[in-house]
Amino acid sequence: MTKSRELQVRAAGLLPGGVDSPVRAFRAVGGDPPFVERAHGAYLWDADGNKYLDCFGSWGPMILGHAFPPVVEAIQAAAARGASFGASHRYEADLAELVTKCFPSVERLRFVSSGTEACMSAIRLARGFTGRKFVIKFEGCYHGHADSLLVKAGSGIATLGIPGSAGVPEETAMHTLALPYNDLAAVETAFDAHPGQIACIIVEPVVGNAGTIIPEPGYLAGLRKITLAHGSLLILDEVMTGFRLSLGGAQQIYGITPDLTTLGKIIGGGLPCGAFGGRADVMEFLAPLGPVYQAGTLSGNPLAMCAGIATLSHLIEHQGAVYTGLENTTRAIAEGVAGIAREAGIAMTTNRIGSMWTWFFTGVHVTDFGSASTSDTAAFGRFHHAMMEAGVWLPPSQFEAAFLSTAHGEREVEYLLEAAKSAFAQG
């Protein structure tokens, strides 16, 4: 029995499924999940000493690679001053200044400890500000595991084939309208059916939790136009895309100004951190200024703030090299493997933007969760297993985006392409 297997058996007696987040269990791809001992740069090492090229980056946060020295140093210095205060400190505003510098739509923000908290808080705020109950989300978009947002969600829900979640009362979910992504007509119909009742639209501007799905031309602008016409708020969930696609996230790339933005992952430099922010008049509806209550003991944690400051400072200072390098490296990998698949006669659709991508095992053009669901998940599972055997760790789900970091270079590209050739040769 391998050490990872021993650790999994032990963990299964203490944690449900042996994991603290379901996709980690490898149920969608089969086999035992490796237990990570350490990580550095573009690589992970497991308890058995196996080395893996990391192509999921802790699900997005590790844009600068693992154990990036300035981030490590910032965390160490912060820890020496105290791990948590439960009181205000300067680093909250220091990180907030960097965020608002990169996201002009964010006039005020509040830090939380996760993307889930950011999204659930933004929706509560939107409801409080507008005095309306209904929320529009999109099928396959995952905005965290808050009750009202698990309706036709992506991420682990899609991976495990669960239609929603037990424990979510119908009364909680009844005010969530789940619509197909990239379909403006469906949004117009929903607003017509609920006049003056829809508080907000929340959307991943680029879907990452059903695999990478790109917005069709004019789609995001259409959502902005509709919400303005009906007095509703537009929330862009940039937990995944924020600082990943550009310094200003997807909203910078697509030229969209939302009312609220949710952030996470990269913003904390690998530590638990999220944020939601936007228009000052909306944000000032939060307590202690307004009637919408939100709080958190570890919100604005000093370690997370300092890790975030180190990460964002580097991205800002080196933005040209960072994003050009990520674009070139990711294109080489995504398009390279797609070409190998074509030569092997394997049906595959590749969706990529910047340093996030998905290889869908389908010949269908993937524009929403319905088309993503045509993927051959068994074929993906075989591919994933073969790549793991070759030392390449992809997200263990057809419905999760892959990510690269600045630590990935030409050597990693060549290694991954050779691994893919071997994997496809195995069928």
Secondary structure, DSSP 8 states (H G I E B T S, - for coil): --HHHHHHHHHHTTSGGG-SSGGGG-TTT-S----EEEEEBTEEEETT--EEEESSGGGTT-TT-BT-HHHHHHHHHHHHH-S--SS--HHHHHHHHHHHHH-TT-SEEEEESSHHHHHHHHHHHHHHHHT--EEEEETT----S-GGG-TT--THHHHTT-SS-TT--HHHHTTEEEE-TT-HHHHHHHHHHSTTTEEEEEE-SSB-TTS-B---TTHHHHHHHHHHHHT-EEEEE-TTTBTTTBTTHHHHHHT---SEEEE-GGGGTTSS-EEEEE-HHHHTTBTTTSSB----TTTT-HHHHHHHHHHHHHHHHTHHHHHHHHHHHHHHHHHHHHHHHHHTT---EEEEETTEEEEESSSS---SHHHHTTS-HHHHHHHHHHHHHTTEE--SSTTS-EE--TT--HHHHHHHHHHHHHHHHT-
